């Protein structure tokens, strides 16, 4: 069971959290301007890297807040936790 | 004569505390400190089981978790536990032990004749044999296999004992309380770290309980006692004997099973839990679980009397029991020589030590030689004899390459054969969370590779078997782990005690002892005893082109049993490597998964048992009233909702007819409290609703309500509900009963992740409001008698508006909404006042014949009106156009899912569309028996006889008998359905009938909606 640091509540067991898939997928500002393929890209296509992955979590069994994490998909090691709207630590805004 | 194999003195047993127990009804005696296995051996009982497939006689092989044979049933009735390992179960007074897996008795097993057919039962036997005909599997094969292969019986009543779960954080978890684990715990515990030390045995010491080693010139058990005493005195140290770490997961999480009172009797005394599951989050973990000796694999190696050498030493030294009177030791390494000495020193005859190595040398070898015990170097055991117990062994010379035997066959009489093929470090916990392994040639075994930063592995578990090395590694790992958790430095602070190590010669790896005939025709060389899997099976699997060890494992059922291959999986891997002509290191191990040893369901469940523990049960404020009225309840989400209210003698149809007619002609009352309610508040509340509903919401005047449809981003219908504007910055949103939590989470996700600029707060208010629906033409009259401070006239309070009012003296929100198509009011009051207002409405409605109705009538009423229920009419593949809800789709704004509605597939003309259906007879007259929900619709009146697959045109989503119309009605989805009104489609049934269904509009009653607008 993973050990996850909610930015608001601190370290908690994975069983308190829900998983939200890849982070930093922005909803297109004007969906009407997109081709079907571009819309499908936003809607369905997600990266599945071996290694570092930025993903979303929600503390559904706690404060119910969403946040982001950077996790290594091989070792499951978390590299960082950061709030919604923030860039991953060390990355330019 | 009692306990003929008990040695006269010594051992960690209490001869002053004799215990009586039974084995298959036979009354026997043992001592406190015995396991079931040691007590059986003390009593000279060696035949304790029959093998699963061939029903061969089997005895005790090992002295711990690796024993594959000694599964027994302990206790009776509700307390009985099947499949306990006799080598681990501690004996208590009055214990009832039964053998399993034989019929009709252990000594005379009818099924053992299958041994005659053994050549017919090779690897993949089950896959190959029981395939045809398919109908025979359930009726013939499976019952027969289960009868022949039972592993004990389940209890026949609920477990009377309690089980607990505990969560714990610590700095350091040490798994294994042998020399390495004790040293690690001491090093870290002395620094003040919070240490948990667990060991599966009844007392700490690990191998030191079973050997005669010395530390600082004293018996090692004295060092153990001092270490345990010191640890027990440290306030931050928790000692957990009888506790198995069975699962190791990510980020320092471990699951431990503590057997709290299993050793005290069939029932836990003084209300203590029987077992306790510890869920431990440790900053650092030291794995010091020791090593397991593997036997050598030779022909007929499964007879009772053949054991691992370390098991023999354990029984002799720890339990003061000799498993035989004349022993032979068979080995490829030095450690088994100690077993010869352990036996010989206690007066047990050792006929010979057979060593596959041509020139054994070393301290222990010399001591055995000095004892005058014959050493047959460069020899191997090629076969054994003895029907129910070992009688003698056949020994031949081994060639230099170790792949052939030659010379004369020498027969040595013996009743005990102690074999050692080397030692496998217990790397299970390391490997469970994807830890990698490496083959270490120097010890001919797999060791852990690439440890994670928060894990240390020490002692025999790390491949260092020498006692001094175990202690030094334990101290070092304890130091590193403590330092990592913030206690001191990596340098060892404690002094390592002095240990004299014997000189040892290298092991000679031997996965399979050569036989006198090719492997496929030689006597059986068992690898997995519990599954009767042999070396020949592995060779066969490889001949049939299985290559991966995982595939070979599955095809031959290697390591499938409750022992999970602890004894012999590495031998099996070595044999596969040999057959493939490959290095064993390149073959690798099979996967190690939790649980290390079996875990009871009780420990996993803890106190969370009983049907209602798994799911919250939600009841409305008026629940008791419904129950008193005789309502039957339906589960909707977690809620208990009244389904319908039968009166004495009522059929369900009669009750529903009465309830529906009351609503259509008089007045009905429904508990609508379960409807999901979300308070949406903030300056941007209207903007949020605009984005998540398909229609426009910003211009809705305060005091008005409207129907809203919510889509996923894929354009499919997700939920619906009527929402009302309470104030400029505030909306009262309702959702379906089952969708409340999902919708709230959905809105929160968008607000928090995408639309963080919107100033909106969401609050679930489902539980805060009791909601009572009055429906029917007389509902205004009933409402007028209870509601004050509100004008109920149609002009002042029209459909789709809401007003504040006073209901039976308490503040109320009254919504003029209708899910039945009739005049109706939904009265919301604070939940605590729900029953009060319900009672007032009930009393006021008596003169109008007010009738309570439940969810079934509600469904009928809405189906007559063609109102959908998301999840009933929709299944995640239905978009709003399919439902004919084009008018709800705003073209003035964007909303979730809108873009998906423009995809070519979403606007296809031949999509399935929402229709009504009426079952009709050949003359076109409506029938009263509903079409079954879920029925498929076809164009073919002879669909049951037609060639399959029959093209499907749609399906039925809802079906009821309509009391209003006097016949059955259905809702459904039909390809091009909107163009097909009045046509006939067909619903073929499993019983051979084909129902004629007339397609209609999905509104059966009051299509103009006049009745709700009064």
Interface residues (C-beta under 8 A of the other chain):
Chain A: X1 X2 X3 X13 X18 X20 X26 X27 X30 X31 X32 X34 X36 X39 X43 X56 X58 X60 X64 X65 X66 X75 X76 X84 X85
Chain B: X249 X250 X251 X252 X253 X281 X433 X452 X713 X714 X745 X748 X749 X752 X753 X754 X756 X894 X898 X899 X900 X902 X903 X904
